[in-house]
Amino acid sequence: MSMECTKIGVIHLNQIGDLLFSLPLLASLRERFPRARIDSILRPALKDLLEDSPFVDRFIVRDQGSVPWFRLARALRRERYDLVLCLSRSEGALTLAAAINARVSAGFATFPWDMCLDVKETLEGHNSWYNNAKLLRLLEIIPSRDSYVGLLRVSDSAYRGDLPERFVVISPGASKRRLIKAWDEKKFAELMVALREHASLTPVIVGGNDSRACAALISSHYREIRGFSRASEELLDLTGAMSLRELCSLLTRARLFVGIDSGVMHLSSALDIPVVGLFGPTDPFYVGPQNTKSIVVKQEVSCSPCYIRTPCSHRECMENLPVSSVLDACRTLLENREEEHVTRHA
């Protein structure tokens, strides 16, 4: 990009994974424009993930509702940004980009709302770092990073409860809009039992408030298999009980993460925790975990990947995903971790 920038605004998407995919973009902007002020415009729920970022000078909360929208648009317009990047294709985000009236507005093509954009890139597959990198290149900004691994900075806010010495984090819940990505609750329970019996890993279930019912069902299946007396000492369900800062702290202490394609999976990957990601309708080429300590488990079916949000009639991609394949991936990563430990202390 030939022009110099003193003020840059980035309008973020609303999900954890999407925010993490924007970290390499922010790092690249910081490297290209080291003296510019970079503002992140995002939803309140995500601010914990950027408050300590070295790539952002200021984060601006984007509340829902028409009145907050107009107040924000007016305030941002007064900033006179040189460059605004809109990573969302929503009507609200793109109209906000138009209202800001930056010297250059860039984002992804979404007719007719993209008419406000001076520079627009075509989105391939899912929102992802792959597409963010395409947008940077279109702006003639060379991406300085190729993944989000190591870019997440969150000051420690440790979970205050007792944690097992050796534990695996299980993240099973899909949001109501993404139920097509869910795996069978009983299979999760069977996997947890196997990891407990063969690897001495205590299962710790995490997720948002909307995952409570899913976690409760998994816990019930686990107790039925293991027996109620042992299960009460072995299983820890922290669903809906932690802030994002506490969750990050917990993840760094885990031996392993197992879960569906979700924001928590990407948090684990960004923190470089061994990750087993369960994929079905989504494409790991775009949204797979980015650290090298990860294995994607996927059942090959002709209709995957797809981009429908509501569950189809068969859901073969997830329904046919066997526990044995997931357990094999877990064993591989645990063995690799033990080998690394031995090498480091040799």
N, C-alpha and C positions, 0 to 999 in steps of 0.2 A: 504494500500500500504506500503510494508515494507521499500522501499527506502526513503531516505530523499531528499527533493527538495530545491534548492536555487533559481532556476529560472523556472518559469512556463509560458507558452504561451497558450492563448486561441484564436482560430480562430473562429470568430462569423459568424452567418448567417446574412443576409442583411435586414431583416424586423424588425420593431419595436417590434412586439409581441415576435418574436424569441429572440431578445436581452433581453427583460424582463424575459423570461423564463430562461435565463442564469444567472440571478442575484442570485438565490439560489445556483447555482453551484459555482459561484465566492465566495459567502459568506462561503460555505463549504470548499473550497480550502484555504481561508484565515484562517479559524479556524483550519484546519488540519495542515497547514504549515504557522504558524504566522510570521516566519522570512523570508519567501521566497519572492522574487520579482515576482509579477504577472503582466504580460503584456496582454492587450486585443488588438487583431488584427482585425480591423473592417472597414467598409465603412465610408467615410467622413460624410455622412448624419446622422449617429448615434452617433457621438462622443459627442454631447451635453448631451446625456443620461448617459455617463460614466465619464465625466470630473471631477465630484465631488464625485465619488464613493469611499467609504472607502475600497473597496475590490480590487481595481486596483491601481497599482503603476504607470503604464505607459500605454497609449493607442497609438497604432501604426496604422496609416491610410493605408488601402489597396485600392489603386487606381486601376482603370481598365486599361487594356492595357498590352501588352507583355513587353514593356520596364520597366514600373514601377514594374511589377511582378518580373522580373529578379533582379532588384535593391533591392527589398524588400527581396527576397529569399536569396540573398547574405548577406545582412545585418543581417537577422535573423539567418542564419547559424553560423555567427560569435559569436552569443550570447551563444551558447552551452547550450541550454535548457536541463534541466533534464526531463521535461514533457511537451508535447504539446498535447492539446485536440482540435480536429477539430470537431466542432459541425455541420459543413456543409458537405453535401455529394456530392457537386459539384466537377467536374473534377479539376477546378482551385484551390479550397481550399485544396483538398486532395493531389494534386501534390505539393502545397506549403508546406504542412506538411511533405511530403517526402523530399523536398529540405532542410528543416530546419535541418533534421537529429538529432533529439533530442534523448536522452538516451531511452525514452519511448514515443511512439506516440500512441494516443488513439482516437477513433471516432466510427462512425457507418458504418456498412457493406454496401458497394456499389461496387460490382464487375464490372470491374477489378481494379478500382482506390483505393480500400481499401487494396491493396496488400502492401502498404507502412506502414500500421498500425500494431503495435505490439499487441495492445488490441483493439478488435472490438466488438461492441454490435449491436444487431438487432433492428432496429427502428420499433416501433409499431404505427400504426395510423399516427398521425401528429408529426412534430417536436414540442417538448413540454417539460415542466419540468419533466413530468413522465419519458420520455426517458432519459433526462439528469441525473436524479436520478439513473436510471438503469446503466448508464455508470459509474457514481461515485462508485456505489456498486461493479461493476466489477473490479474497481481499488482498492477495499477494503478501500474506503473512505466513511465514514458514512455521509449522508446528514444531515446538521445541521439545515436546514430550510425546510419547506414543501410548501412554496409558495413565490411569489415575493412581496406580500403585505408588505409595510413598508420598503422595501429594496432600493427603488429608491431615490436617492439624487440628486436634481437639484436645484442649487441656483436660487433665485427668479429673474426673468426678466419679470416683469409684462407687460401685454398688455397695451399699452399707451392710447388706445381709451376709450370711455365711455362704461361701462357695465351696464346692467339692475340690479336692486336690487335683483330680483328673476328671475333666468333663468335656462332653461334646455339646455344641449348641445346635439345637434343632429349630428351624424356622419353617413351619408347615403352612402357615395361613396365607391365603390369597385374599385380596380385597374383593368387595362385592362386584366390582367392575372387571375383575380378573379371575373369576372362579374357574375359568377354563384351564388355568395353569395348575390347579390343585392336584395333589396326589392323594391316594386313598389313606384314610386315617389309620386303619388297621395295619397297613403296610408300614407306616411310620412307626407304629408301636412295635411291630416285629423287628424292624431294623434297630430300634433302641434297645430291645432286649438282647439282640445279638451283640451289639457293641458293649453292652454291660457285661455279658457273660464271657465274651472272648477277648475284649480289650480293656476291661475294668474301667470303662468310661461312664460316668454318671450323666444321664441326659438332662439338659437344661433347655426348656422350651421357651422361646421368645416370640414376640410379635406385638402388634397393636391391639387396641381394644376390640376391633372388629374381628380378631382371631380367637377370642376367648372360647367360643363354642367349639371351634375346631380343636383347640388345645385340650379342652375338657374331654372331648371324645377320645382323643389319642391317649390321654392319661387313663381313662377308663379301660381301654383295651390293654394298655400296659399292665395295669393292676390285675386284670383277669389272667394274663399270661404268667406274670411273675409271682402273683400272690399278693394279697393286700398288705400283709405285715412287712414284707421286704420292700415292696414298691413305695410305701410311705416314706422310707428312709432314703431311697435311691433317686426318686424323681423330683425335680425342681421345676415348677411352672411359674415363670416370671412374665407371662403374657400381660401386656398392658401395665406393667409395674415399674417401668424405667423410662428415664429421659433418654434422648439420643446420646448425650454425653456418657451417661451411665452404661448404656448399651455398648458404646465403643470401648470403654474400659473393660467391660466383661469379655468382649470378643478377643481382646489382646491376650487374655489369660487362657483361652480355650485351646485344647489340643486339636480340635477339628470342628468344622462347620458343615452341616448338611441341611439343604433346604431347596425349595423351589426357586425359580427365577424371581427375585424380589429385591427390594432396596436393602434388606438386611444381608442378603447374599453379596451384594456389591460393597457394602460396608466392610464385610469380612475380607473380601478380595483386596480392597483398597488398603486395609491394615495388614495385608500379606499373611493372613491366616490360611492354613490348608482348607480348601473349599471343595465340597462335592455338590455340584449344581444339578438339579433335576429339571430337564427341559422337555417340553412337548410342543406346544403351538408356536413358541417364540424361537427366533433364530440365533443360536449362540455365536454366529459369525459377527453379528452386530452387538448383541447384548450379553455375551458370555462373560464369565469372570475373567479379569485381565491379569491376575498374578500367575506365575508359573507353578505355584503350589495348588493347582486346581485341576479337577477332572469333571468334565461334563458327561452326564449319563443321559442318553437320549435313545428312544425307541424309534427306529427308522420306519416311517409310514409315508405313503405317497402324498398325503394331504398336508404334511407338515414341512416347513412352517406355514402358518396361516395368520390372518390378522383380524379374525372375528373375536369379539369380546364376550359374547354369551356362549356357554357350553353347547357344543354340537350334540347330536343324538348318540354318538358312539364314544367320543373322546379316546380313541385308540392310542393316541400318542402318550397319554398319561395312564390310562387304565391298564395297559399292557406292560408298563414299566415294572420289571420284577425286582423284588427285594434283593435277590442274589446279585444282580448287576450293581446295585447301589452299595451293597456290602463289600463287594470286590474292590470298588473304587476307594472306599474308606480304608480297607486294609492296605492298599497300595500306598496311599498318602501317609498312613501311620507308620508303615515300614520305612518310607523315605525319611520321615521325621526322625525316627530312631537312628537311622544311618547317619544323618546330619549331626545328631547329638554326639554320637560316638566319635565321628571324625573331628568335631570341634574340640573334644576333650582328650583326644589321643596324644 
